[in-house]
Amino acid sequence: MTNSAKPDRAARQLAFSGYHNRPAQGDDTLLTAVGPGTPCGEYMRRFWHPFMLASELGELPVAVRLLGEDLVVFRDGSGRLGLLHRHCIHRGVSLEFGIIAERGIRCCYHGWHFDVDGTLLETPAEPPTSRIRHDFCQGAYRVIERYGLLFAYMGPPEETPEFPLYDTFAFEDDKLAPFKMNVPCNWLQITENACDPIHNAFLHAIVSGQQFAPAFKVMPALDFPRTPQGCLSMATRKVGEFVFLRAGELILPNVAQFPTGINPVNEESVLGHPTLTRWAVPLDDHHSLYIGAFHINPYSRARSERLEDYGVDKMPLIGQTADRPYHERQLEPGDYDAMVSPGAIVNRNNEHLGTTDRGVVQFRRMLAAAIKSLRAGEGSELPRRPANGQPVVTYAHETVLKLPHAGALADQKAVAEFGARAAQVFIDLDMCASLERDAEAARRIRGILDEFCRREAASQATQEAAQ
């Protein structure tokens, strides 16, 4: 065999076969490249993305990078937010050194004065008859403040979508704790981590350390039912005398909501109140933000109720940043290490996917379909768009029910079937998260569990009679 020949399957299965099992080269950019003009970049620009905490923006402009573009964000003297292309259209000086004005910002170099929408208000060194300020405009994007975060829309201005108010942000007794984590890898690696509920068992309970509750050591049955926003990433477990269903939610393109990871599974509860809403936001192809807000309320089981435990590169869960010494991260890795260690852009051509990776595969297909739909000039069915300021219904939830007897849900197949039907209850209700929805979901899910138990009892009786 020559050096250029591809080894056969038998050679790749030999022990010490590193020579024959070299990684395949990865160059598929459809889902990972986010710069201007790229297919994924154009798709991502059709959505609002958070890019910093509102508390990070003081009296001076701040240079930021978002979707592969160099920008500057500021708040002018009248309190309005501006997000402009970083380099002045006159001679290219960075507007991070611009002078804040009552209206907009002035370039420090020659005083060109821009409004928050990029309009050129004044070119003071030019003669009064100059047409420059009427003929040119600094690139600018819409920016708004919500939930203690700054959000940008970077797509065609004539297609600006309504800002989505997710129902989980509509609770009056909800205290929000915004946070922002800098992650040096492609945005898709963050998103795919959320599509992979089996990692909660190994990375967060069995292998690395007890980062989640002991119940997560139990091997779950997995399912990934579709929703009007994307899909659920769910795991169902039989834990002692309880059945435990945890369903995170993936909302296209880059939003996710998760229930807590600390449920002790020692009492019944049915809650459609996730602890966390986060966006995986691309800064460029190799750097991203894990950014969003924790929901601190009586239902969400937050890890900490202290707002000072959340912020820039800070949250009360080990392994979310590179802040610990390297040897400690090796002894107890976390999500950060799992997402970053494959490289800035993971080589997906060299993956060997298994049955537990169904959620990852499904999300890639949904994302690719949405990107291709935009390229074809068609609208995507996912996610369902907000309408007339109404809250967007979401479906993440966590359910714990006591089993009627030890033999209920006797095998993993039954656990999986029950979990799928129970999760579908929240999807079928299709109403905003509320205590009323929780109560109705609990009633229906208990009915499903009773049905399963009756069916199992009848089957057992039939088997006994046949013997």
C-alpha positions as a printed NumPy array, in Angstrom:
array([[  0.   ,   0.   ,   0.   ],
       [  1.361,   3.422,  -0.913],
       [  1.317,   6.278,   1.581],
       [ -1.554,   7.938,  -0.303],
       [ -3.763,   4.87 ,  -0.387],
       [ -6.715,   4.706,   1.956],
       [ -6.35 ,   1.895,   4.528],
       [ -8.954,  -0.82 ,   4.423],
       [-11.401,  -1.451,   7.248],
       [ -9.398,  -4.349,   8.7  ],
       [ -6.27 ,  -2.215,   9.001],
       [ -8.193,   0.5  ,  10.847],
       [ -9.471,  -2.045,  13.384],
       [ -6.03 ,  -3.299,  14.394],
       [ -4.516,  -2.502,  17.776],
       [ -1.98 ,   0.341,  17.697],
       [ -3.463,   1.44 ,  14.368],
       [ -2.819,   5.17 ,  14.737],
       [ -1.061,   5.165,  11.39 ],
       [ -4.257,   3.891,   9.702],
       [ -6.718,   5.924,  11.81 ],
       [ -5.526,   9.428,  11.212],
       [ -8.309,  12.027,  11.483],
       [-10.178,  12.883,   8.317],
       [ -9.913,  16.484,   7.189],
       [-12.862,  18.709,   8.096],
       [-13.869,  21.6  ,   5.866],
       [-17.681,  21.729,   5.933],
       [-18.583,  25.339,   6.756],
       [-22.337,  25.382,   6.039],
       [-23.256,  25.316,   9.75 ],
       [-20.182,  26.984,  11.221],
       [-19.082,  30.   ,   9.146],
       [-20.929,  33.111,  10.337],
       [-19.273,  36.046,   8.587],
       [-21.098,  38.382,   6.176],
       [-22.294,  36.582,   3.05 ],
       [-21.876,  33.058,   4.417],
       [-25.024,  30.859,   4.373],
       [-25.129,  30.404,   8.147],
       [-24.115,  34.003,   8.759],
       [-26.966,  35.283,   6.619],
       [-29.41 ,  33.015,   8.467],
       [-28.165,  34.075,  11.911],
       [-28.519,  37.735,  10.937],
       [-32.298,  37.295,  10.768],
       [-32.509,  37.033,  14.596],
       [-31.88 ,  39.17 ,  17.678],
       [-28.7  ,  38.172,  19.563],
       [-27.458,  39.284,  22.995],
       [-23.8  ,  40.292,  22.993],
       [-23.003,  41.889,  26.363],
       [-24.408,  42.687,  29.767],
       [-26.007,  46.117,  29.999],
       [-23.907,  46.699,  33.11 ],
       [-20.719,  46.417,  31.012],
       [-21.557,  49.56 ,  29.046],
       [-20.502,  52.687,  30.905],
       [-19.784,  56.226,  29.742],
       [-17.247,  55.193,  27.094],
       [-17.704,  53.282,  23.814],
       [-16.902,  49.558,  23.876],
       [-15.326,  47.658,  20.984],
       [-17.125,  44.376,  20.301],
       [-17.018,  41.642,  17.702],
       [-20.216,  39.94 ,  16.563],
       [-20.936,  37.566,  13.677],
       [-17.443,  38.203,  12.337],
       [-17.822,  41.991,  12.249],
       [-15.868,  44.607,  14.213],
       [-18.3  ,  47.006,  15.899],
       [-18.516,  49.616,  18.63 ],
       [-21.406,  49.992,  21.075],
       [-22.172,  53.117,  23.079],
       [-24.886,  55.001,  24.878],
       [-25.149,  58.628,  23.796],
       [-25.808,  61.633,  26.025],
       [-29.562,  61.237,  25.718],
       [-29.409,  57.551,  26.734],
       [-29.918,  56.039,  23.283],
       [-27.959,  52.917,  22.32 ],
       [-25.803,  52.816,  19.189],
       [-24.061,  49.891,  17.475],
       [-21.87 ,  51.049,  14.589],
       [-19.193,  49.609,  12.363],
       [-16.042,  50.135,  14.378],
       [-13.954,  52.009,  11.801],
       [-14.965,  55.5  ,  10.744],
       [-15.897,  55.697,   7.062],
       [-13.687,  58.79 ,   6.689],
       [-10.178,  57.489,   7.393],
       [-10.743,  54.276,   9.328],
       [-10.008,  55.421,  12.89 ],
       [-11.717,  53.208,  15.451],
       [-14.831,  54.697,  16.992],
       [-13.937,  53.006,  20.273],
       [-11.98 ,  56.267,  20.669],
       [-15.004,  58.313,  19.601],
       [-16.353,  61.133,  21.741],
       [-19.855,  60.604,  23.068],
       [-22.234,  63.404,  22.056],
       [-25.683,  64.316,  23.299],
       [-26.833,  62.87 ,  20.002],
       [-24.665,  60.017,  18.744],
       [-20.858,  59.94 ,  18.643],
       [-18.015,  61.936,  17.092],
       [-14.885,  60.449,  15.547],
       [-11.875,  61.73 ,  17.469],
       [ -9.758,  62.21 ,  14.33 ],
       [-11.689,  64.792,  12.307],
       [-14.913,  65.214,  14.224],
       [-17.259,  63.423,  11.86 ],
       [-20.49 ,  63.136,  13.834],
       [-22.701,  60.047,  13.56 ],
       [-26.155,  59.422,  14.975],
       [-26.998,  56.057,  16.569],
       [-28.508,  54.906,  13.263],
       [-25.276,  55.699,  11.387],
       [-26.582,  58.896,   9.813],
       [-23.766,  61.376,   9.219],
       [-24.85 ,  64.542,  11.028],
       [-21.807,  66.749,  10.52 ],
       [-18.401,  66.878,   8.785],
       [-17.016,  70.003,  10.488],
       [-13.797,  70.31 ,   8.444],
       [-15.679,  70.291,   5.147],
       [-17.067,  73.471,   3.514],
       [-20.763,  74.22 ,   4.078],
       [-21.52 ,  73.254,   0.479],
       [-20.085,  69.74 ,   0.885],
       [-22.464,  66.887,   0.022],
       [-20.467,  64.231,   1.894],
       [-22.786,  63.976,   4.877],
       [-25.763,  63.496,   2.571],
       [-24.061,  60.899,   0.379],
       [-22.599,  58.522,   2.985],
       [-23.633,  56.723,   6.14 ],
       [-21.722,  54.797,   8.818],
       [-22.841,  51.176,   9.023],
       [-25.141,  50.703,  12.008],
       [-27.358,  48.03 ,  13.525],
       [-30.393,  48.091,  15.773],
       [-29.643,  47.472,  19.439],
       [-32.026,  47.208,  22.402],
       [-31.766,  46.439,  26.107],
       [-33.758,  43.552,  27.604],
       [-33.315,  41.398,  30.743],
       [-30.074,  43.186,  31.676],
       [-28.597,  42.274,  28.253],
       [-27.918,  44.206,  25.059],
       [-29.37 ,  42.59 ,  21.915],
       [-28.435,  43.35 ,  18.297],
       [-30.21 ,  42.703,  15.023],
       [-27.746,  42.614,  12.125],
       [-29.915,  41.556,   9.193],
       [-31.695,  43.556,   6.477],
       [-33.374,  46.492,   8.267],
       [-36.536,  46.088,   6.223],
       [-36.874,  42.537,   7.603],
       [-36.364,  43.408,  11.286],
       [-38.321,  40.8  ,  13.281],
       [-40.309,  41.456,  16.401],
       [-38.237,  40.861,  19.51 ],
       [-39.341,  37.492,  20.958],
       [-40.699,  37.679,  24.506],
       [-40.329,  34.104,  25.726],
       [-43.027,  33.196,  28.223],
       [-40.393,  32.252,  30.801],
       [-39.522,  35.959,  31.103],
       [-43.126,  36.923,  31.857],
       [-43.389,  35.82 ,  35.507],
       [-43.943,  38.72 ,  37.876],
       [-42.075,  37.027,  40.739],
       [-39.047,  36.177,  38.56 ],
       [-35.696,  37.726,  39.5  ],
       [-33.278,  37.649,  36.572],
       [-29.532,  37.111,  36.922],
       [-27.828,  37.937,  33.586],
       [-24.494,  36.312,  32.759],
       [-21.965,  36.102,  29.922],
       [-19.339,  33.394,  29.398],
       [-16.599,  33.766,  26.781],
       [-15.988,  30.453,  24.999],
       [-13.118,  30.109,  22.458],
       [-14.871,  27.778,  20.028],
       [-17.484,  27.813,  17.306],
       [-21.056,  28.558,  18.37 ],
       [-22.325,  25.2  ,  17.101],
       [-20.276,  23.308,  19.693],
       [-22.133,  25.128,  22.457],
       [-25.477,  24.373,  20.85 ],
       [-24.686,  20.709,  20.243],
       [-23.728,  20.328,  23.897],
       [-27.355,  21.158,  24.687],
       [-28.581,  18.566,  22.16 ],
       [-26.745,  15.831,  24.062],
       [-28.567,  14.93 ,  27.322],
       [-26.52 ,  11.761,  27.851],
       [-23.49 ,  13.93 ,  28.66 ],
       [-25.325,  15.076,  31.807],
       [-24.945,  11.546,  33.166],
       [-21.255,  11.138,  32.384],
       [-19.681,  14.613,  32.434],
       [-21.806,  15.922,  35.296],
       [-22.34 ,  12.858,  37.494],
       [-20.477,   9.617,  36.685],
       [-17.044,  10.414,  35.249],
       [-15.971,  13.961,  36.129],
       [-17.54 ,  14.499,  39.54 ],
       [-20.858,  15.112,  41.229],
       [-21.714,  18.374,  39.435],
       [-25.398,  17.465,  39.076],
       [-27.688,  15.671,  41.524],
       [-27.112,  11.924,  42.189],
       [-30.22 ,  11.062,  40.151],
       [-28.247,  11.899,  37.005],
       [-26.086,   8.802,  37.523],
       [-29.05 ,   6.688,  36.424],
       [-28.906,   5.894,  32.702],
       [-31.822,   7.635,  30.981],
       [-34.001,   6.889,  28.016],
       [-33.623,   9.696,  25.459],
       [-36.018,  11.384,  23.09 ],
       [-36.026,  14.53 ,  20.953],
       [-39.623,  15.485,  20.088],
       [-40.157,  18.398,  17.723],
       [-41.773,  21.629,  18.911],
       [-42.959,  24.759,  17.089],
       [-39.614,  26.342,  18.07 ],
       [-37.226,  23.459,  17.418],
       [-37.069,  20.373,  19.628],
       [-36.782,  19.083,  23.174],
       [-33.637,  17.372,  24.427],
       [-35.032,  15.077,  27.059],
       [-33.998,  12.284,  29.382],
       [-36.342,  10.055,  31.386],
       [-35.134,   8.011,  34.356],
       [-36.611,   5.627,  36.849],
       [-35.008,   6.796,  40.101],
       [-35.968,   4.68 ,  43.109],
       [-39.71 ,   5.033,  43.634],
       [-39.999,   7.958,  41.203],
       [-39.958,   8.567,  37.469],
       [-37.927,  11.658,  36.545],
       [-38.238,  13.477,  33.216],
       [-35.993,  16.442,  32.383],
       [-36.616,  18.199,  29.063],
       [-34.34 ,  20.999,  27.904],
       [-35.462,  22.967,  24.881],
       [-33.618,  23.968,  21.701],
       [-35.082,  27.014,  19.969],
       [-33.661,  27.693,  16.519],
       [-31.189,  28.958,  15.79 ],
       [-29.23 ,  29.323,  19.049],
       [-31.501,  29.631,  22.102],
       [-31.842,  26.96 ,  24.782],
       [-33.717,  26.636,  28.065],
       [-32.841,  24.144,  30.791],
       [-34.393,  22.957,  34.011],
       [-32.12 ,  22.723,  37.029],
       [-29.516,  19.996,  37.429],
       [-29.977,  19.758,  41.203],
       [-33.407,  18.146,  41.534],
       [-33.102,  15.638,  44.417],
       [-35.988,  13.542,  42.987],
       [-37.548,  12.936,  46.39 ],
       [-40.976,  14.5  ,  45.89 ],
       [-43.507,  14.997,  43.117],
       [-43.409,  18.104,  40.95 ],
       [-44.404,  19.089,  37.433],
       [-42.835,  22.409,  36.452],
       [-42.574,  24.225,  33.129],
       [-40.193,  26.779,  34.651],
       [-36.612,  26.399,  33.401],
       [-33.761,  27.726,  35.503],
       [-31.783,  29.081,  32.58 ],
       [-32.329,  30.756,  29.213],
       [-29.183,  31.106,  27.127],
       [-28.056,  32.07 ,  23.643],
       [-24.971,  30.582,  21.916],
       [-23.839,  33.712,  20.079],
       [-21.051,  33.645,  17.453],
       [-18.497,  36.418,  17.812],
       [-16.712,  34.928,  14.816],
       [-16.048,  31.401,  13.559],
       [-13.684,  30.622,  16.458],
       [-15.119,  32.537,  19.429],
       [-18.583,  32.591,  20.978],
       [-20.635,  33.725,  23.932],
       [-22.673,  31.555,  26.274],
       [-24.96 ,  34.379,  27.36 ],
       [-28.373,  34.758,  28.912],
       [-30.115,  34.901,  32.272],
       [-30.926,  32.639,  35.189],
       [-34.487,  32.675,  36.476],
       [-34.619,  32.936,  40.241],
       [-38.143,  32.245,  41.448],
       [-39.977,  29.823,  43.76 ],
       [-40.286,  27.197,  41.009],
       [-36.981,  27.108,  39.138],
       [-34.668,  25.528,  41.777],
       [-31.828,  27.96 ,  41.06 ],
       [-28.405,  26.89 ,  42.344],
       [-27.96 ,  30.265,  44.006],
       [-30.303,  33.173,  44.671],
       [-27.432,  35.627,  45.11 ],
       [-27.138,  37.919,  42.089],
       [-23.429,  38.414,  42.805],
       [-22.86 ,  34.743,  41.886],
       [-23.696,  35.548,  38.243],
       [-22.023,  37.863,  35.758],
       [-19.15 ,  38.011,  33.268],
       [-17.477,  34.581,  33.201],
       [-19.24 ,  33.727,  36.44 ],
       [-22.04 ,  31.34 ,  37.394],
       [-22.549,  28.909,  40.305],
       [-21.664,  25.725,  38.4  ],
       [-18.163,  24.324,  38.221],
       [-16.5  ,  23.875,  34.843],
       [-18.099,  26.676,  32.841],
       [-14.895,  28.696,  32.35 ],
       [-11.121,  28.225,  32.237],
       [-10.695,  29.976,  35.58 ],
       [ -9.497,  26.899,  37.498],
       [ -5.882,  25.655,  37.366],
       [ -5.275,  23.31 ,  34.443],
       [ -4.648,  20.228,  36.618],
       [ -7.949,  20.815,  38.429],
       [ -9.772,  20.984,  35.108],
       [ -8.127,  17.693,  34.129],
       [ -9.264,  16.072,  37.38 ],
       [-12.817,  17.4  ,  37.083],
       [-13.611,  18.663,  33.584],
       [-16.761,  20.625,  32.864],
       [-18.795,  21.879,  29.926],
       [-16.115,  24.434,  28.986],
       [-13.473,  21.73 ,  28.571],
       [-15.823,  19.451,  26.618],
       [-16.82 ,  22.224,  24.211],
       [-13.39 ,  23.822,  23.72 ],
       [-10.964,  20.877,  23.744],
       [-12.038,  19.485,  20.312],
       [-10.604,  22.661,  18.76 ],
       [-11.99 ,  26.007,  17.684],
       [-14.101,  24.187,  15.079],
       [-14.565,  20.495,  15.775],
       [-13.657,  18.174,  12.906],
       [-17.086,  16.642,  12.297],
       [-15.747,  14.519,   9.443],
       [-13.851,  12.519,  12.017],
       [-16.781,  11.81 ,  14.349],
       [-18.185,   8.35 ,  15.011],
       [-21.75 ,   9.008,  16.118],
       [-23.87 ,   6.571,  18.113],
       [-27.526,   6.135,  19.   ],
       [-27.338,   8.676,  21.836],
       [-26.3  ,  11.351,  19.322],
       [-29.739,  11.467,  17.703],
       [-30.392,  14.943,  19.074],
       [-27.168,  16.311,  17.608],
       [-27.962,  14.831,  14.201],
       [-31.543,  16.11 ,  14.321],
       [-30.478,  19.636,  15.21 ],
       [-27.888,  19.725,  12.415],
       [-30.549,  18.667,   9.942],
       [-33.04 ,  21.265,  11.178],
       [-30.403,  24.007,  11.033],
       [-29.216,  22.992,   7.565],
       [-32.803,  22.939,   6.301],
       [-33.458,  26.431,   7.677],
       [-30.258,  27.81 ,   6.125],
       [-31.018,  26.245,   2.75 ],
       [-34.596,  27.52 ,   2.906],
       [-33.342,  31.088,   3.332],
       [-30.895,  30.654,   0.451],
       [-33.775,  29.484,  -1.728],
       [-35.774,  32.589,  -0.845],
       [-38.273,  30.646,   1.219],
       [-39.421,  31.088,   4.803],
       [-38.515,  28.549,   7.464],
       [-41.16 ,  26.892,   9.62 ],
       [-38.819,  27.015,  12.616],
       [-38.868,  28.809,  14.912],
       [-42.452,  30.003,  15.149],
       [-42.256,  33.786,  15.066],
       [-43.723,  36.065,  17.753],
       [-46.905,  37.909,  16.876],
       [-48.212,  41.281,  18.033],
       [-46.164,  41.399,  21.195],
       [-47.596,  38.164,  22.555],
       [-45.329,  35.901,  24.641],
       [-43.688,  33.069,  22.731],
       [-44.742,  29.692,  24.128],
       [-41.811,  27.533,  25.259],
       [-41.716,  23.9  ,  26.347],
       [-38.76 ,  23.107,  28.638],
       [-39.942,  21.313,  31.764],
       [-39.092,  18.951,  34.587],
       [-41.414,  16.238,  35.922],
       [-41.098,  13.973,  38.961],
       [-43.925,  11.535,  39.767],
       [-44.096,   8.797,  42.355],
       [-44.591,   5.338,  40.888],
       [-47.57 ,   3.364,  42.201],
       [-45.362,   0.338,  42.873],
       [-41.767,  -0.815,  42.431],
       [-42.522,  -2.83 ,  39.309],
       [-44.026,   0.082,  37.362],
       [-42.261,   1.045,  34.132],
       [-40.497,  -2.276,  34.333],
       [-37.973,  -1.807,  31.525],
       [-36.167,   0.944,  29.634],
       [-38.537,   0.645,  26.71 ],
       [-41.481,   1.483,  28.95 ],
       [-39.548,   4.363,  30.535],
       [-38.806,   5.77 ,  27.083],
       [-42.39 ,   5.458,  25.884],
       [-43.751,   7.097,  29.007],
       [-41.244,   9.952,  28.763],
       [-42.119,  10.654,  25.141],
       [-45.842,  10.774,  25.86 ],
       [-45.4  ,  12.87 ,  28.998],
       [-43.265,  15.448,  27.171],
       [-45.816,  15.644,  24.385],
       [-48.36 ,  16.89 ,  26.938],
       [-46.531,  20.201,  27.272],
       [-46.273,  20.513,  23.486],
       [-49.943,  19.693,  22.932],
       [-51.096,  22.175,  25.58 ],
       [-49.346,  24.908,  23.567],
       [-50.039,  27.576,  26.164],
       [-47.756,  30.003,  27.94 ],
       [-45.836,  28.773,  30.96 ],
       [-47.906,  29.315,  34.095],
       [-48.979,  27.546,  37.243],
       [-52.256,  26.717,  35.488],
       [-50.366,  24.996,  32.681],
       [-48.281,  23.073,  35.218],
       [-51.423,  21.876,  36.996],
       [-53.097,  20.719,  33.786],
       [-49.896,  19.028,  32.599],
       [-49.593,  17.232,  35.947],
       [-53.159,  15.967,  35.652],
       [-52.627,  14.625,  32.137],
       [-49.215,  13.09 ,  32.853],
       [-50.528,  11.284,  35.921],
       [-53.268,   9.903,  33.708],
       [-50.644,   8.604,  31.278],
       [-48.711,   6.98 ,  34.123],
       [-51.882,   5.301,  35.431],
       [-52.595,   4.026,  31.928],
       [-49.098,   2.549,  31.669],
       [-49.446,   0.817,  35.021],
       [-52.842,  -0.678,  34.132],
       [-51.458,  -1.898,  30.834],
       [-48.424,  -3.466,  32.522],
       [-50.663,  -5.143,  35.13 ],
       [-52.919,  -6.556,  32.419],
       [-49.934,  -7.857,  30.479],
       [-48.492,  -9.515,  33.567],
       [-51.853, -11.083,  34.37 ],
       [-52.094, -12.477,  30.845],
       [-48.601, -13.981,  31.116],
       [-49.392, -15.573,  34.471],
       [-52.624, -17.045,  33.134],
       [-50.766, -18.497,  30.139],
       [-48.362, -20.28 ,  32.5  ]])
